[in-house]
Amino acid sequence: MTTVANELSTELDLDDLVHLENMFVEFGREDGMAAGERNGAIEGRVMGCEKGFELSREVGYYAGCAQVWKSLAQMDPERISEKSLKKINSLLDLINSFPRQNQLDDDVIAILDRIRGKFKTVASALQTAERYADAPKSKMFY
């Protein structure tokens, strides 16, 4: 009789251990999910800020070039043709249409591609070698 009782108590102990292991696995999973959501939100915000800054820097470069060319055309109308001035104004209009806030319905990349194309057209018409060169990557990390 004692061997049956010993086997029964051993089975109960193993069942308790399996249940305990499953319980700890579930606790670990829940803790991991909560930590992942927290860290993912932080990393997503950082990534969004970095990408937003990169896009803004590029669009700002194009806007600065276009404004300098427009000022040059106003100061010395013989240097820049009327046709080129229209292209510059078209580029500035396109830059001004670039969204300044994050909106889900705007296709920012498509607008940026149009700005890039227009910038190349204007630079070619003015016979300049201007092009946007990415700044070196920041050494700062999060």
Phi and psi in radians as a Rosetta constraint file:
Dihedral C 1 N 2 CA 2 C 2 CIRCULARHARMONIC -1.191 0.35
Dihedral N 2 CA 2 C 2 N 3 CIRCULARHARMONIC -0.570 0.35
Dihedral C 2 N 3 CA 3 C 3 CIRCULARHARMONIC -1.167 0.35
Dihedral N 3 CA 3 C 3 N 4 CIRCULARHARMONIC -0.645 0.35
Dihedral C 3 N 4 CA 4 C 4 CIRCULARHARMONIC -1.166 0.35
Dihedral N 4 CA 4 C 4 N 5 CIRCULARHARMONIC -0.712 0.35
Dihedral C 4 N 5 CA 5 C 5 CIRCULARHARMONIC -1.149 0.35
Dihedral N 5 CA 5 C 5 N 6 CIRCULARHARMONIC -0.712 0.35
Dihedral C 5 N 6 CA 6 C 6 CIRCULARHARMONIC -1.126 0.35
Dihedral N 6 CA 6 C 6 N 7 CIRCULARHARMONIC -0.735 0.35
Dihedral C 6 N 7 CA 7 C 7 CIRCULARHARMONIC -1.121 0.35
Dihedral N 7 CA 7 C 7 N 8 CIRCULARHARMONIC -0.708 0.35
Dihedral C 7 N 8 CA 8 C 8 CIRCULARHARMONIC -1.121 0.35
Dihedral N 8 CA 8 C 8 N 9 CIRCULARHARMONIC -0.749 0.35
Dihedral C 8 N 9 CA 9 C 9 CIRCULARHARMONIC -1.203 0.35
Dihedral N 9 CA 9 C 9 N 10 CIRCULARHARMONIC -0.585 0.35
Dihedral C 9 N 10 CA 10 C 10 CIRCULARHARMONIC -1.160 0.35
Dihedral N 10 CA 10 C 10 N 11 CIRCULARHARMONIC -0.734 0.35
Dihedral C 10 N 11 CA 11 C 11 CIRCULARHARMONIC -1.087 0.35
Dihedral N 11 CA 11 C 11 N 12 CIRCULARHARMONIC -0.739 0.35
Dihedral C 11 N 12 CA 12 C 12 CIRCULARHARMONIC -1.105 0.35
Dihedral N 12 CA 12 C 12 N 13 CIRCULARHARMONIC -0.711 0.35
Dihedral C 12 N 13 CA 13 C 13 CIRCULARHARMONIC -1.120 0.35
Dihedral N 13 CA 13 C 13 N 14 CIRCULARHARMONIC -0.721 0.35
Dihedral C 13 N 14 CA 14 C 14 CIRCULARHARMONIC -1.166 0.35
Dihedral N 14 CA 14 C 14 N 15 CIRCULARHARMONIC -0.693 0.35
Dihedral C 14 N 15 CA 15 C 15 CIRCULARHARMONIC -1.094 0.35
Dihedral N 15 CA 15 C 15 N 16 CIRCULARHARMONIC -0.726 0.35
Dihedral C 15 N 16 CA 16 C 16 CIRCULARHARMONIC -1.095 0.35
Dihedral N 16 CA 16 C 16 N 17 CIRCULARHARMONIC -0.707 0.35
Dihedral C 16 N 17 CA 17 C 17 CIRCULARHARMONIC -1.168 0.35
Dihedral N 17 CA 17 C 17 N 18 CIRCULARHARMONIC -0.725 0.35
Dihedral C 17 N 18 CA 18 C 18 CIRCULARHARMONIC -1.115 0.35
Dihedral N 18 CA 18 C 18 N 19 CIRCULARHARMONIC -0.753 0.35
Dihedral C 18 N 19 CA 19 C 19 CIRCULARHARMONIC -1.102 0.35
Dihedral N 19 CA 19 C 19 N 20 CIRCULARHARMONIC -0.736 0.35
Dihedral C 19 N 20 CA 20 C 20 CIRCULARHARMONIC -1.104 0.35
Dihedral N 20 CA 20 C 20 N 21 CIRCULARHARMONIC -0.749 0.35
Dihedral C 20 N 21 CA 21 C 21 CIRCULARHARMONIC -1.103 0.35
Dihedral N 21 CA 21 C 21 N 22 CIRCULARHARMONIC -0.782 0.35
Dihedral C 21 N 22 CA 22 C 22 CIRCULARHARMONIC -1.079 0.35
Dihedral N 22 CA 22 C 22 N 23 CIRCULARHARMONIC -0.661 0.35
Dihedral C 22 N 23 CA 23 C 23 CIRCULARHARMONIC -1.116 0.35
Dihedral N 23 CA 23 C 23 N 24 CIRCULARHARMONIC -0.761 0.35
Dihedral C 23 N 24 CA 24 C 24 CIRCULARHARMONIC -1.192 0.35
Dihedral N 24 CA 24 C 24 N 25 CIRCULARHARMONIC -0.625 0.35
Dihedral C 24 N 25 CA 25 C 25 CIRCULARHARMONIC -1.087 0.35
Dihedral N 25 CA 25 C 25 N 26 CIRCULARHARMONIC -0.765 0.35
Dihedral C 25 N 26 CA 26 C 26 CIRCULARHARMONIC -1.156 0.35
Dihedral N 26 CA 26 C 26 N 27 CIRCULARHARMONIC -0.732 0.35
Dihedral C 26 N 27 CA 27 C 27 CIRCULARHARMONIC -1.062 0.35
Dihedral N 27 CA 27 C 27 N 28 CIRCULARHARMONIC -0.760 0.35
Dihedral C 27 N 28 CA 28 C 28 CIRCULARHARMONIC -1.115 0.35
Dihedral N 28 CA 28 C 28 N 29 CIRCULARHARMONIC -0.682 0.35
Dihedral C 28 N 29 CA 29 C 29 CIRCULARHARMONIC -1.124 0.35
Dihedral N 29 CA 29 C 29 N 30 CIRCULARHARMONIC -0.794 0.35
Dihedral C 29 N 30 CA 30 C 30 CIRCULARHARMONIC -1.088 0.35
Dihedral N 30 CA 30 C 30 N 31 CIRCULARHARMONIC -0.765 0.35
Dihedral C 30 N 31 CA 31 C 31 CIRCULARHARMONIC -1.112 0.35
Dihedral N 31 CA 31 C 31 N 32 CIRCULARHARMONIC -0.708 0.35
Dihedral C 31 N 32 CA 32 C 32 CIRCULARHARMONIC -1.132 0.35
Dihedral N 32 CA 32 C 32 N 33 CIRCULARHARMONIC -0.694 0.35
Dihedral C 32 N 33 CA 33 C 33 CIRCULARHARMONIC -1.125 0.35
Dihedral N 33 CA 33 C 33 N 34 CIRCULARHARMONIC -0.761 0.35
Dihedral C 33 N 34 CA 34 C 34 CIRCULARHARMONIC -1.121 0.35
Dihedral N 34 CA 34 C 34 N 35 CIRCULARHARMONIC -0.757 0.35
Dihedral C 34 N 35 CA 35 C 35 CIRCULARHARMONIC -1.148 0.35
Dihedral N 35 CA 35 C 35 N 36 CIRCULARHARMONIC -0.670 0.35
Dihedral C 35 N 36 CA 36 C 36 CIRCULARHARMONIC -1.126 0.35
Dihedral N 36 CA 36 C 36 N 37 CIRCULARHARMONIC -0.713 0.35
Dihedral C 36 N 37 CA 37 C 37 CIRCULARHARMONIC -1.117 0.35
Dihedral N 37 CA 37 C 37 N 38 CIRCULARHARMONIC -0.752 0.35
Dihedral C 37 N 38 CA 38 C 38 CIRCULARHARMONIC -1.094 0.35
Dihedral N 38 CA 38 C 38 N 39 CIRCULARHARMONIC -0.912 0.35
Dihedral C 38 N 39 CA 39 C 39 CIRCULARHARMONIC -1.186 0.35
Dihedral N 39 CA 39 C 39 N 40 CIRCULARHARMONIC -0.626 0.35
Dihedral C 39 N 40 CA 40 C 40 CIRCULARHARMONIC -1.130 0.35
Dihedral N 40 CA 40 C 40 N 41 CIRCULARHARMONIC -0.679 0.35
Dihedral C 40 N 41 CA 41 C 41 CIRCULARHARMONIC -1.147 0.35
Dihedral N 41 CA 41 C 41 N 42 CIRCULARHARMONIC -0.725 0.35
Dihedral C 41 N 42 CA 42 C 42 CIRCULARHARMONIC -1.148 0.35
Dihedral N 42 CA 42 C 42 N 43 CIRCULARHARMONIC -0.832 0.35
Dihedral C 42 N 43 CA 43 C 43 CIRCULARHARMONIC -1.111 0.35
Dihedral N 43 CA 43 C 43 N 44 CIRCULARHARMONIC -0.634 0.35
Dihedral C 43 N 44 CA 44 C 44 CIRCULARHARMONIC -1.138 0.35
Dihedral N 44 CA 44 C 44 N 45 CIRCULARHARMONIC -0.708 0.35
Dihedral C 44 N 45 CA 45 C 45 CIRCULARHARMONIC -1.149 0.35
Dihedral N 45 CA 45 C 45 N 46 CIRCULARHARMONIC -0.755 0.35
Dihedral C 45 N 46 CA 46 C 46 CIRCULARHARMONIC -1.080 0.35
Dihedral N 46 CA 46 C 46 N 47 CIRCULARHARMONIC -0.807 0.35
Dihedral C 46 N 47 CA 47 C 47 CIRCULARHARMONIC -1.090 0.35
Dihedral N 47 CA 47 C 47 N 48 CIRCULARHARMONIC -0.724 0.35
Dihedral C 47 N 48 CA 48 C 48 CIRCULARHARMONIC -1.090 0.35
Dihedral N 48 CA 48 C 48 N 49 CIRCULARHARMONIC -0.717 0.35
Dihedral C 48 N 49 CA 49 C 49 CIRCULARHARMONIC -1.123 0.35
Dihedral N 49 CA 49 C 49 N 50 CIRCULARHARMONIC -0.749 0.35
Dihedral C 49 N 50 CA 50 C 50 CIRCULARHARMONIC -1.118 0.35
Dihedral N 50 CA 50 C 50 N 51 CIRCULARHARMONIC -0.827 0.35
Dihedral C 50 N 51 CA 51 C 51 CIRCULARHARMONIC -1.174 0.35
Dihedral N 51 CA 51 C 51 N 52 CIRCULARHARMONIC -0.686 0.35
Dihedral C 51 N 52 CA 52 C 52 CIRCULARHARMONIC -1.077 0.35
Dihedral N 52 CA 52 C 52 N 53 CIRCULARHARMONIC -0.709 0.35
Dihedral C 52 N 53 CA 53 C 53 CIRCULARHARMONIC -1.124 0.35
Dihedral N 53 CA 53 C 53 N 54 CIRCULARHARMONIC -0.762 0.35
Dihedral C 53 N 54 CA 54 C 54 CIRCULARHARMONIC -1.070 0.35
Dihedral N 54 CA 54 C 54 N 55 CIRCULARHARMONIC -0.782 0.35
Dihedral C 54 N 55 CA 55 C 55 CIRCULARHARMONIC -1.106 0.35
Dihedral N 55 CA 55 C 55 N 56 CIRCULARHARMONIC -0.765 0.35
Dihedral C 55 N 56 CA 56 C 56 CIRCULARHARMONIC -1.143 0.35
Dihedral N 56 CA 56 C 56 N 57 CIRCULARHARMONIC -0.680 0.35
Dihedral C 56 N 57 CA 57 C 57 CIRCULARHARMONIC -1.103 0.35
Dihedral N 57 CA 57 C 57 N 58 CIRCULARHARMONIC -0.744 0.35
Dihedral C 57 N 58 CA 58 C 58 CIRCULARHARMONIC -1.154 0.35
Dihedral N 58 CA 58 C 58 N 59 CIRCULARHARMONIC -0.802 0.35
Dihedral C 58 N 59 CA 59 C 59 CIRCULARHARMONIC -1.134 0.35
Dihedral N 59 CA 59 C 59 N 60 CIRCULARHARMONIC -0.642 0.35
Dihedral C 59 N 60 CA 60 C 60 CIRCULARHARMONIC -1.102 0.35
Dihedral N 60 CA 60 C 60 N 61 CIRCULARHARMONIC -0.668 0.35
Dihedral C 60 N 61 CA 61 C 61 CIRCULARHARMONIC -1.070 0.35
Dihedral N 61 CA 61 C 61 N 62 CIRCULARHARMONIC -0.829 0.35
Dihedral C 61 N 62 CA 62 C 62 CIRCULARHARMONIC -1.095 0.35
Dihedral N 62 CA 62 C 62 N 63 CIRCULARHARMONIC -0.718 0.35
Dihedral C 62 N 63 CA 63 C 63 CIRCULARHARMONIC -1.128 0.35
Dihedral N 63 CA 63 C 63 N 64 CIRCULARHARMONIC -0.737 0.35
Dihedral C 63 N 64 CA 64 C 64 CIRCULARHARMONIC -1.092 0.35
Dihedral N 64 CA 64 C 64 N 65 CIRCULARHARMONIC -0.785 0.35
Dihedral C 64 N 65 CA 65 C 65 CIRCULARHARMONIC -1.064 0.35
Dihedral N 65 CA 65 C 65 N 66 CIRCULARHARMONIC -0.805 0.35
Dihedral C 65 N 66 CA 66 C 66 CIRCULARHARMONIC -1.106 0.35
Dihedral N 66 CA 66 C 66 N 67 CIRCULARHARMONIC -0.691 0.35
Dihedral C 66 N 67 CA 67 C 67 CIRCULARHARMONIC -1.192 0.35
Dihedral N 67 CA 67 C 67 N 68 CIRCULARHARMONIC -0.657 0.35
Dihedral C 67 N 68 CA 68 C 68 CIRCULARHARMONIC -1.138 0.35
Dihedral N 68 CA 68 C 68 N 69 CIRCULARHARMONIC -0.762 0.35
Dihedral C 68 N 69 CA 69 C 69 CIRCULARHARMONIC -1.109 0.35
Dihedral N 69 CA 69 C 69 N 70 CIRCULARHARMONIC -0.685 0.35
Dihedral C 69 N 70 CA 70 C 70 CIRCULARHARMONIC -1.157 0.35
Dihedral N 70 CA 70 C 70 N 71 CIRCULARHARMONIC -0.737 0.35
Dihedral C 70 N 71 CA 71 C 71 CIRCULARHARMONIC -1.099 0.35
Dihedral N 71 CA 71 C 71 N 72 CIRCULARHARMONIC -0.713 0.35
Dihedral C 71 N 72 CA 72 C 72 CIRCULARHARMONIC -1.089 0.35
Dihedral N 72 CA 72 C 72 N 73 CIRCULARHARMONIC -0.700 0.35
Dihedral C 72 N 73 CA 73 C 73 CIRCULARHARMONIC -1.144 0.35
Dihedral N 73 CA 73 C 73 N 74 CIRCULARHARMONIC -0.614 0.35
Dihedral C 73 N 74 CA 74 C 74 CIRCULARHARMONIC -1.298 0.35
Dihedral N 74 CA 74 C 74 N 75 CIRCULARHARMONIC -0.606 0.35
Dihedral C 74 N 75 CA 75 C 75 CIRCULARHARMONIC -1.348 0.35
Dihedral N 75 CA 75 C 75 N 76 CIRCULARHARMONIC -0.633 0.35
Dihedral C 75 N 76 CA 76 C 76 CIRCULARHARMONIC -2.375 0.35
Dihedral N 76 CA 76 C 76 N 77 CIRCULARHARMONIC 1.436 0.35
Dihedral C 76 N 77 CA 77 C 77 CIRCULARHARMONIC -1.086 0.35
Dihedral N 77 CA 77 C 77 N 78 CIRCULARHARMONIC -0.379 0.35
Dihedral C 77 N 78 CA 78 C 78 CIRCULARHARMONIC -1.314 0.35
Dihedral N 78 CA 78 C 78 N 79 CIRCULARHARMONIC -0.405 0.35
Dihedral C 78 N 79 CA 79 C 79 CIRCULARHARMONIC -1.328 0.35
Dihedral N 79 CA 79 C 79 N 80 CIRCULARHARMONIC -0.618 0.35
Dihedral C 79 N 80 CA 80 C 80 CIRCULARHARMONIC -2.110 0.35
Dihedral N 80 CA 80 C 80 N 81 CIRCULARHARMONIC 2.186 0.35
Dihedral C 80 N 81 CA 81 C 81 CIRCULARHARMONIC -1.206 0.35
Dihedral N 81 CA 81 C 81 N 82 CIRCULARHARMONIC 2.845 0.35
Dihedral C 81 N 82 CA 82 C 82 CIRCULARHARMONIC -1.104 0.35
Dihedral N 82 CA 82 C 82 N 83 CIRCULARHARMONIC -0.643 0.35
Dihedral C 82 N 83 CA 83 C 83 CIRCULARHARMONIC -1.112 0.35
Dihedral N 83 CA 83 C 83 N 84 CIRCULARHARMONIC -0.767 0.35
Dihedral C 83 N 84 CA 84 C 84 CIRCULARHARMONIC -1.149 0.35
Dihedral N 84 CA 84 C 84 N 85 CIRCULARHARMONIC -0.642 0.35
Dihedral C 84 N 85 CA 85 C 85 CIRCULARHARMONIC -1.111 0.35
Dihedral N 85 CA 85 C 85 N 86 CIRCULARHARMONIC -0.655 0.35
Dihedral C 85 N 86 CA 86 C 86 CIRCULARHARMONIC -1.114 0.35
Dihedral N 86 CA 86 C 86 N 87 CIRCULARHARMONIC -0.692 0.35
Dihedral C 86 N 87 CA 87 C 87 CIRCULARHARMONIC -1.140 0.35
Dihedral N 87 CA 87 C 87 N 88 CIRCULARHARMONIC -0.672 0.35
Dihedral C 87 N 88 CA 88 C 88 CIRCULARHARMONIC -1.114 0.35
Dihedral N 88 CA 88 C 88 N 89 CIRCULARHARMONIC -0.795 0.35
Dihedral C 88 N 89 CA 89 C 89 CIRCULARHARMONIC -1.099 0.35
Dihedral N 89 CA 89 C 89 N 90 CIRCULARHARMONIC -0.637 0.35
Dihedral C 89 N 90 CA 90 C 90 CIRCULARHARMONIC -1.118 0.35
Dihedral N 90 CA 90 C 90 N 91 CIRCULARHARMONIC -0.724 0.35
Dihedral C 90 N 91 CA 91 C 91 CIRCULARHARMONIC -1.092 0.35
Dihedral N 91 CA 91 C 91 N 92 CIRCULARHARMONIC -0.772 0.35
Dihedral C 91 N 92 CA 92 C 92 CIRCULARHARMONIC -1.103 0.35
Dihedral N 92 CA 92 C 92 N 93 CIRCULARHARMONIC -0.676 0.35
Dihedral C 92 N 93 CA 93 C 93 CIRCULARHARMONIC -1.094 0.35
Dihedral N 93 CA 93 C 93 N 94 CIRCULARHARMONIC -0.732 0.35
Dihedral C 93 N 94 CA 94 C 94 CIRCULARHARMONIC -1.132 0.35
Dihedral N 94 CA 94 C 94 N 95 CIRCULARHARMONIC -0.717 0.35
Dihedral C 94 N 95 CA 95 C 95 CIRCULARHARMONIC -1.117 0.35
Dihedral N 95 CA 95 C 95 N 96 CIRCULARHARMONIC -0.709 0.35
Dihedral C 95 N 96 CA 96 C 96 CIRCULARHARMONIC -1.182 0.35
Dihedral N 96 CA 96 C 96 N 97 CIRCULARHARMONIC -0.368 0.35
Dihedral C 96 N 97 CA 97 C 97 CIRCULARHARMONIC -1.445 0.35
Dihedral N 97 CA 97 C 97 N 98 CIRCULARHARMONIC -0.162 0.35
Dihedral C 97 N 98 CA 98 C 98 CIRCULARHARMONIC -1.141 0.35
Dihedral N 98 CA 98 C 98 N 99 CIRCULARHARMONIC 2.274 0.35
Dihedral C 98 N 99 CA 99 C 99 CIRCULARHARMONIC -1.130 0.35
Dihedral N 99 CA 99 C 99 N 100 CIRCULARHARMONIC 2.400 0.35
Dihedral C 99 N 100 CA 100 C 100 CIRCULARHARMONIC -1.681 0.35
Dihedral N 100 CA 100 C 100 N 101 CIRCULARHARMONIC -0.174 0.35
Dihedral C 100 N 101 CA 101 C 101 CIRCULARHARMONIC -2.256 0.35
Dihedral N 101 CA 101 C 101 N 102 CIRCULARHARMONIC 2.752 0.35
Dihedral C 101 N 102 CA 102 C 102 CIRCULARHARMONIC -1.322 0.35
Dihedral N 102 CA 102 C 102 N 103 CIRCULARHARMONIC 1.970 0.35
Dihedral C 102 N 103 CA 103 C 103 CIRCULARHARMONIC -2.237 0.35
Dihedral N 103 CA 103 C 103 N 104 CIRCULARHARMONIC 2.389 0.35
Dihedral C 103 N 104 CA 104 C 104 CIRCULARHARMONIC -1.187 0.35
Dihedral N 104 CA 104 C 104 N 105 CIRCULARHARMONIC -0.526 0.35
Dihedral C 104 N 105 CA 105 C 105 CIRCULARHARMONIC -1.504 0.35
Dihedral N 105 CA 105 C 105 N 106 CIRCULARHARMONIC -0.138 0.35
Dihedral C 105 N 106 CA 106 C 106 CIRCULARHARMONIC -1.523 0.35
Dihedral N 106 CA 106 C 106 N 107 CIRCULARHARMONIC 2.363 0.35
Dihedral C 106 N 107 CA 107 C 107 CIRCULARHARMONIC -1.701 0.35
Dihedral N 107 CA 107 C 107 N 108 CIRCULARHARMONIC 1.490 0.35
Dihedral C 107 N 108 CA 108 C 108 CIRCULARHARMONIC -1.059 0.35
Dihedral N 108 CA 108 C 108 N 109 CIRCULARHARMONIC -0.709 0.35
Dihedral C 108 N 109 CA 109 C 109 CIRCULARHARMONIC -1.150 0.35
Dihedral N 109 CA 109 C 109 N 110 CIRCULARHARMONIC -0.696 0.35
Dihedral C 109 N 110 CA 110 C 110 CIRCULARHARMONIC -1.128 0.35
Dihedral N 110 CA 110 C 110 N 111 CIRCULARHARMONIC -0.734 0.35
Dihedral C 110 N 111 CA 111 C 111 CIRCULARHARMONIC -1.138 0.35
Dihedral N 111 CA 111 C 111 N 112 CIRCULARHARMONIC -0.728 0.35
Dihedral C 111 N 112 CA 112 C 112 CIRCULARHARMONIC -1.104 0.35
Dihedral N 112 CA 112 C 112 N 113 CIRCULARHARMONIC -0.684 0.35
Dihedral C 112 N 113 CA 113 C 113 CIRCULARHARMONIC -1.093 0.35
Dihedral N 113 CA 113 C 113 N 114 CIRCULARHARMONIC -0.683 0.35
Dihedral C 113 N 114 CA 114 C 114 CIRCULARHARMONIC -1.152 0.35
Dihedral N 114 CA 114 C 114 N 115 CIRCULARHARMONIC -0.690 0.35
Dihedral C 114 N 115 CA 115 C 115 CIRCULARHARMONIC -1.107 0.35
Dihedral N 115 CA 115 C 115 N 116 CIRCULARHARMONIC -0.770 0.35
Dihedral C 115 N 116 CA 116 C 116 CIRCULARHARMONIC -1.038 0.35
Dihedral N 116 CA 116 C 116 N 117 CIRCULARHARMONIC -0.800 0.35
Dihedral C 116 N 117 CA 117 C 117 CIRCULARHARMONIC -1.088 0.35
Dihedral N 117 CA 117 C 117 N 118 CIRCULARHARMONIC -0.776 0.35
Dihedral C 117 N 118 CA 118 C 118 CIRCULARHARMONIC -1.137 0.35
Dihedral N 118 CA 118 C 118 N 119 CIRCULARHARMONIC -0.672 0.35
Dihedral C 118 N 119 CA 119 C 119 CIRCULARHARMONIC -1.081 0.35
Dihedral N 119 CA 119 C 119 N 120 CIRCULARHARMONIC -0.763 0.35
Dihedral C 119 N 120 CA 120 C 120 CIRCULARHARMONIC -1.087 0.35
Dihedral N 120 CA 120 C 120 N 121 CIRCULARHARMONIC -0.679 0.35
Dihedral C 120 N 121 CA 121 C 121 CIRCULARHARMONIC -1.110 0.35
Dihedral N 121 CA 121 C 121 N 122 CIRCULARHARMONIC -0.795 0.35
Dihedral C 121 N 122 CA 122 C 122 CIRCULARHARMONIC -1.162 0.35
Dihedral N 122 CA 122 C 122 N 123 CIRCULARHARMONIC -0.777 0.35
Dihedral C 122 N 123 CA 123 C 123 CIRCULARHARMONIC -1.068 0.35
Dihedral N 123 CA 123 C 123 N 124 CIRCULARHARMONIC -0.675 0.35
Dihedral C 123 N 124 CA 124 C 124 CIRCULARHARMONIC -1.178 0.35
Dihedral N 124 CA 124 C 124 N 125 CIRCULARHARMONIC -0.744 0.35
Dihedral C 124 N 125 CA 125 C 125 CIRCULARHARMONIC -1.107 0.35
Dihedral N 125 CA 125 C 125 N 126 CIRCULARHARMONIC -0.598 0.35
Dihedral C 125 N 126 CA 126 C 126 CIRCULARHARMONIC -1.500 0.35
Dihedral N 126 CA 126 C 126 N 127 CIRCULARHARMONIC -0.071 0.35
Dihedral C 126 N 127 CA 127 C 127 CIRCULARHARMONIC 0.998 0.35
Dihedral N 127 CA 127 C 127 N 128 CIRCULARHARMONIC 0.815 0.35
Dihedral C 127 N 128 CA 128 C 128 CIRCULARHARMONIC -1.954 0.35
Dihedral N 128 CA 128 C 128 N 129 CIRCULARHARMONIC 2.782 0.35
Dihedral C 128 N 129 CA 129 C 129 CIRCULARHARMONIC -1.774 0.35
Dihedral N 129 CA 129 C 129 N 130 CIRCULARHARMONIC 0.416 0.35
Dihedral C 129 N 130 CA 130 C 130 CIRCULARHARMONIC -1.146 0.35
Dihedral N 130 CA 130 C 130 N 131 CIRCULARHARMONIC 2.384 0.35
Dihedral C 130 N 131 CA 131 C 131 CIRCULARHARMONIC -2.727 0.35
Dihedral N 131 CA 131 C 131 N 132 CIRCULARHARMONIC 2.664 0.35
Dihedral C 131 N 132 CA 132 C 132 CIRCULARHARMONIC -1.420 0.35
Dihedral N 132 CA 132 C 132 N 133 CIRCULARHARMONIC 2.147 0.35
Dihedral C 132 N 133 CA 133 C 133 CIRCULARHARMONIC -1.947 0.35
Dihedral N 133 CA 133 C 133 N 134 CIRCULARHARMONIC 2.193 0.35
Dihedral C 133 N 134 CA 134 C 134 CIRCULARHARMONIC -0.983 0.35
Dihedral N 134 CA 134 C 134 N 135 CIRCULARHARMONIC 2.415 0.35
Dihedral C 134 N 135 CA 135 C 135 CIRCULARHARMONIC -1.260 0.35
Dihedral N 135 CA 135 C 135 N 136 CIRCULARHARMONIC 2.719 0.35
Dihedral C 135 N 136 CA 136 C 136 CIRCULARHARMONIC -1.046 0.35
Dihedral N 136 CA 136 C 136 N 137 CIRCULARHARMONIC 2.570 0.35
Dihedral C 136 N 137 CA 137 C 137 CIRCULARHARMONIC -1.133 0.35
Dihedral N 137 CA 137 C 137 N 138 CIRCULARHARMONIC 2.514 0.35
Dihedral C 137 N 138 CA 138 C 138 CIRCULARHARMONIC -1.190 0.35
Dihedral N 138 CA 138 C 138 N 139 CIRCULARHARMONIC 2.529 0.35
Dihedral C 138 N 139 CA 139 C 139 CIRCULARHARMONIC -1.439 0.35
Dihedral N 139 CA 139 C 139 N 140 CIRCULARHARMONIC -0.234 0.35
Dihedral C 139 N 140 CA 140 C 140 CIRCULARHARMONIC -1.355 0.35
Dihedral N 140 CA 140 C 140 N 141 CIRCULARHARMONIC 2.410 0.35
Dihedral C 140 N 141 CA 141 C 141 CIRCULARHARMONIC -2.430 0.35
Dihedral N 141 CA 141 C 141 N 142 CIRCULARHARMONIC 2.874 0.35
